[in-house]
Amino acid sequence: MKIEARAEIVWHYGDPGRAGAIAEALEVDNVGLPESLKKSLNVLTRWENGDVITKVKYSGEIETLIKALDDLVFSIKIAEDVTEKV
């Protein structure tokens, strides 16, 4: 099923340094999107104060969006684990 979707996901950390580190780690991952996905998926991550804000714009098959969002959550979890130990 083809869809068009926009989403804004906000993670609250309360620590600007940690939020910045997590957002930078995610943005590096976003830059590495496969060429075939760049035309249909736009992901932008930034941080503001102690929050990480990711905006997603997508057009295509719903299954691909679900996989992309799953990858995003997995990447957040890894970045959280790393920044928690620093």
C-alpha positions as CSV (number, residue, x, y, z in Angstrom):
1,M,0.0,0.0,0.0
2,K,1.4,3.4,-1.0
3,I,1.2,6.2,1.5
4,E,2.4,9.7,2.2
5,A,3.4,10.5,5.7
6,R,5.0,13.2,7.9
7,A,6.0,12.7,11.4
8,E,7.9,14.6,14.1
9,I,9.3,12.4,16.9
10,V,10.7,14.1,20.0
11,W,12.9,12.4,22.6
12,H,13.3,14.3,25.9
13,Y,16.6,13.9,27.7
14,G,16.9,17.2,29.7
15,D,20.7,17.2,29.0
16,P,21.7,19.4,26.1
17,G,25.1,17.7,25.8
18,R,23.6,14.2,25.6
19,A,20.9,15.4,23.2
20,G,23.5,16.9,20.9
21,A,25.6,13.8,20.9
22,I,22.6,11.6,20.1
23,A,21.3,13.9,17.4
24,E,24.7,14.0,15.7
25,A,25.0,10.2,15.8
26,L,21.5,10.0,14.2
27,E,22.2,12.6,11.5
28,V,25.3,10.7,10.4
29,D,23.1,7.6,10.0
30,N,20.6,9.7,8.0
31,V,23.2,10.9,5.6
32,G,24.1,7.3,4.7
33,L,20.6,6.5,3.3
34,P,20.7,4.3,0.2
35,E,20.2,6.3,-3.0
36,S,17.0,4.3,-3.8
37,L,15.5,5.6,-0.5
38,K,16.6,9.2,-0.7
39,K,14.0,10.1,-3.3
40,S,11.1,8.9,-1.1
41,L,12.4,9.3,2.5
42,N,13.6,12.6,4.0
43,V,14.8,12.4,7.6
44,L,16.2,15.4,9.5
45,T,17.4,15.2,13.1
46,R,18.4,18.1,15.3
47,W,18.6,18.9,19.0
48,E,17.1,21.8,20.9
49,N,18.0,22.3,24.6
50,G,17.7,18.7,26.0
51,D,15.5,17.3,23.2
52,V,16.3,15.3,20.1
53,I,13.8,16.1,17.3
54,T,13.5,14.0,14.2
55,K,11.3,15.0,11.3
56,V,10.3,12.3,8.7
57,K,8.7,12.9,5.4
58,Y,7.9,9.8,3.3
59,S,6.1,8.7,0.1
60,G,6.0,5.0,-0.8
61,E,5.2,1.6,0.5
62,I,4.1,1.5,4.2
63,E,6.4,-1.5,4.9
64,T,9.4,0.6,4.0
65,L,8.4,3.4,6.3
66,I,7.9,0.9,9.1
67,K,11.4,-0.5,8.6
68,A,12.9,3.0,8.4
69,L,11.2,4.0,11.7
70,D,12.3,0.8,13.3
71,D,15.9,1.5,12.2
72,L,15.6,5.0,13.7
73,V,14.4,3.7,17.1
74,F,17.2,1.1,17.1
75,S,19.8,3.8,16.3
76,I,18.4,6.0,19.1
77,K,18.8,3.1,21.5
78,I,22.4,2.5,20.5
79,A,23.2,6.2,20.9
80,E,21.5,6.3,24.3
81,D,23.5,3.3,25.5
82,V,26.8,4.9,24.3
83,T,26.1,8.3,25.8
84,E,24.9,6.8,29.1
85,K,28.3,5.2,29.6
86,V,30.3,8.3,28.8
